[in-house]
Amino acid sequence: MSSRIKFFSEALKNMNTFGTVAPSSRFLSKRMLRKIDFKNAKVFVELGSGNGAITAYILEKLSPDSILICFEINDYFYNQLIALKHPQLIVVKSSAENIKEELNKQNLNKTDYIISSLPLTIIPENISNLILKKSFEALVDNGTFIQYQYSLTYFKKLKRVFKEAITLEFELLNFPPAFIYSCKKVR
Ligand SMILES: C[S@@+](CC[C@H](N)C(=O)[O-])C[C@H]1O[C@@H](n2cnc3c(N)ncnc32)[C@H](O)[C@@H]1O
């Protein structure tokens, strides 16, 4: 089965955790990553990696002494990510609010970047609030949380946590077109 068809079928089975029916386009994936300082950042976290549409581009750009920790709760995609067997990739089958515990398991305290494609608006509010809070705490000072969304409904929530340190971009070449928030942890 092609990867797009498999994504579509998993999405239909798990509408309450997917929030879309197609993986991110290469245009969206690349735009998510284009401001990242891959040369100096050491620790990357990806939340909701799915079939690895964005993961592949992160791995392509990682410097040799950096690592990427991917969070994915869907069994099929978790196994698909594991099968990549990339030496700099750690895949955890754990929900995103466990970010700090999972970093600690790797003897890490903080991450430089969090790249998220979690469907935050359909995740129960108590959990999505926790994910945002824990993500903020897990970032190094001046670290960045990057999130895409198909509407601007989550902007207010992000502002509450990251204040004014948010920049917004738009990618038309995706189905559906998407907004990208880059939220900096300013101390
Ligand atoms: C919109 S898809 C994004 C997939 C891929 N990153 C992309 O951009 O094409 C959202 C993914 O988040 C995963 N997910 C949903 N809730 C999650 C949670 N609480 N923790 C970790 N992953 C979650 C889903 O299983 C799904 O694979």
Ligand as a Chemical Component Dictionary entry (heavy atoms), coordinates in Angstrom:
data_LIG
# 
_chem_comp.id                   LIG 
_chem_comp.type                 NON-POLYMER 
_chem_comp.pdbx_formal_charge   0 
_chem_comp.three_letter_code    LIG 
# 
loop_
_chem_comp_atom.comp_id 
_chem_comp_atom.atom_id 
_chem_comp_atom.alt_atom_id 
_chem_comp_atom.type_symbol 
_chem_comp_atom.charge 
_chem_comp_atom.model_Cartn_x 
_chem_comp_atom.model_Cartn_y 
_chem_comp_atom.model_Cartn_z 
_chem_comp_atom.pdbx_ordinal 
LIG C1  C1  C 0  -1.556 15.696 11.477 1  
LIG S1  S1  S 1  -0.692 14.164 11.753 2  
LIG C2  C2  C 0  0.949  14.733 11.314 3  
LIG C3  C3  C 0  1.810  13.687 10.717 4  
LIG C4  C4  C 0  3.126  14.201 10.091 5  
LIG N1  N1  N 0  3.991  14.826 11.063 6  
LIG C5  C5  C 0  2.826  15.199 8.994  7  
LIG O1  O1  O 0  3.023  16.402 9.207  8  
LIG O2  O2  O -1 2.401  14.743 7.919  9  
LIG C6  C6  C 0  -0.675 14.162 13.533 10 
LIG C7  C7  C 0  0.104  12.995 14.176 11 
LIG O3  O3  O 0  0.152  13.240 15.598 12 
LIG C8  C8  C 0  0.002  12.000 16.280 13 
LIG N2  N2  N 0  -0.492 12.332 17.630 14 
LIG C9  C9  C 0  -1.743 12.751 17.978 15 
LIG N3  N3  N 0  -1.810 13.007 19.295 16 
LIG C10 C10 C 0  -0.550 12.765 19.796 17 
LIG C11 C11 C 0  0.022  12.877 21.102 18 
LIG N4  N4  N 0  -0.718 13.273 22.139 19 
LIG N5  N5  N 0  1.338  12.586 21.255 20 
LIG C12 C12 C 0  2.093  12.167 20.194 21 
LIG N6  N6  N 0  1.600  12.037 18.931 22 
LIG C13 C13 C 0  0.291  12.325 18.729 23 
LIG C14 C14 C 0  -0.996 11.230 15.414 24 
LIG O4  O4  O 0  -0.941 9.842  15.663 25 
LIG C15 C15 C 0  -0.541 11.634 13.995 26 
LIG O5  O5  O 0  0.428  10.730 13.506 27 
# 
loop_
_chem_comp_bond.comp_id 
_chem_comp_bond.atom_id_1 
_chem_comp_bond.atom_id_2 
_chem_comp_bond.value_order 
_chem_comp_bond.pdbx_ordinal 
LIG C1  S1  SING 1  
LIG S1  C2  SING 2  
LIG S1  C6  SING 3  
LIG C2  C3  SING 4  
LIG C3  C4  SING 5  
LIG C4  N1  SING 6  
LIG C4  C5  SING 7  
LIG C5  O1  DOUB 8  
LIG C5  O2  SING 9  
LIG C6  C7  SING 10 
LIG C7  O3  SING 11 
LIG C7  C15 SING 12 
LIG O3  C8  SING 13 
LIG C8  N2  SING 14 
LIG C8  C14 SING 15 
LIG N2  C9  SING 16 
LIG N2  C13 SING 17 
LIG C9  N3  DOUB 18 
LIG N3  C10 SING 19 
LIG C10 C11 SING 20 
LIG C10 C13 DOUB 21 
LIG C11 N4  SING 22 
LIG C11 N5  DOUB 23 
LIG N5  C12 SING 24 
LIG C12 N6  DOUB 25 
LIG N6  C13 SING 26 
LIG C14 O4  SING 27 
LIG C14 C15 SING 28 
LIG C15 O5  SING 29 
# 
